[in-house]
């Protein structure tokens, strides 16, 4: 075997049904923090308040938005600074933890994440921020959560369309990891196996644990592998044209993943994931603009806009 270098990331992970209600308070207590900023969505706020009732929550920020617009990042930082918080706790999907990361970049305080989707941002050093229609991303150890609590019970009731798109986003992380070092590729391969079998069960609400476990594996592997051309293209489309994050990954994955098109296509169709850029809100003018800005991807974008699967 050839030599390789591998740099891994991640803090403490607690995984299991009911973990958010049994392990979160102890985990936060172990960090010895005294003022917590809770970041979540308006829809998830009741759940987030319930889960954190025993914690020293100083303020709740619910204005998170996809792709972390600069004005949202600044507003969250303003609240965190005003309240002198020493911990950021996100409950929700990628937008919630992404906003926490934007604050942590400036404040250097620990993040605790309780994911409710399969987004995976909670395991990576990747941060993103959108300003003037451009999504900027980077990597920093300061944004890796110190504690992640995975509780499959929190994904029960997630609408099938969100489950499908978020699951395909997780699968994109796993596929990317297959091209990394041998250890990371091994984890990525196991994530692909678990997600391919687990996502149909998650959409059907017969089993949520496997899909969440697969998403955790995929995000762990992606944290080491880093972004490839697929993720860069998704960030371009999301930041510039306002396309939803997970559905964009779901649409583009079969077009960007060499050698696995048939399996990904069949899975997307089975679970009802979106299969065209037009179906997730891209209009013809934006397509033409994107093809002009990204000429190397023009043919791919044209096919993905119509939902014409690659051969």
Steps between C-alpha positions, in 0.01 A plus 500: 500500500619852421550739790243764583431787738167535676377783722176422681256732674225475754414526866289275716206322335203351682271290280177323586122520526410742779857631530393865470286464811740288704852612406482863387490663843792295632699561184456876516570495872832330435605800292464720811319780319265750662317690222368322192366650177243262350484515119207335325216563258160640586349161410738310728495753784248315722706180479824689555365673810375168636837332451692787661265578787761393756784692337617859565351643180553876495325571169336321205582594140246372245578710192729242339479466122649273239849581370559724806445849352746756634225702668386190692854419609547857620169500687583173677845627591344817637271302730784274615723798572230694683420204724867409557429135425766235541328220304296469180239224479330422168187289468392435144653444159795643315377859517495500880847356548629711210388815681667378818821448303485855366486630858773265623738628235497836676442405864699174530246342735400131492213371291260225603288359218176300507422410137142438389580430133775316313691816398830398662644847563529418868797268432706720271739797525328659199324833541304703245369855470315667213555865416388692189385180332830318551541213746842501665621185674803406703636255754588567862538278806325775698163405347511127574241432773639375830191282554254352251189319622334280238149394594301313231179584685545865402471410131167320540232697322746672267306540173593236238617764251743649754618155606568403138688817407697516824588132466633550148708789634651257753563252220691769310732531801558125498564481125755781524686309773551199272777694323689582820764307695441127571360546851264779400391308190420202721273713718347659192430161347324382814300824503388434141392147592306612808333794326400306189312250717392740775355794309200315354414385854537853634270643233247225575532573876582135578852568630676831558810378681690354204469813285622725781791266570589502129484879494736514799748268329477697175557835670794362699662380180421821312663705777830335408448472123396863449289646222525388141353627176147387592487705820661804341239496224216465753634792703523712185138429407368535853681823585446673166149388408351426841437133431428284807812328628404134543274475191781646286733225619229243435447615144865529402644189667413251223658738247825555688565152645693297245429128492197494728233664288255211477491428873463868590229551240304201624531612862389856420195373317417250776507756782349788303804728503490795256650418161521832315620852569179638354298304757686663791447856379765586241359699210619512139669839536705382797594185310628705207693725738650200682604333175676821398679530834590131516571394141677179602176386667260633238399163354455350846285793611283482189435130558439546873259787433279273290561188710660310211693231683857433388552174313 
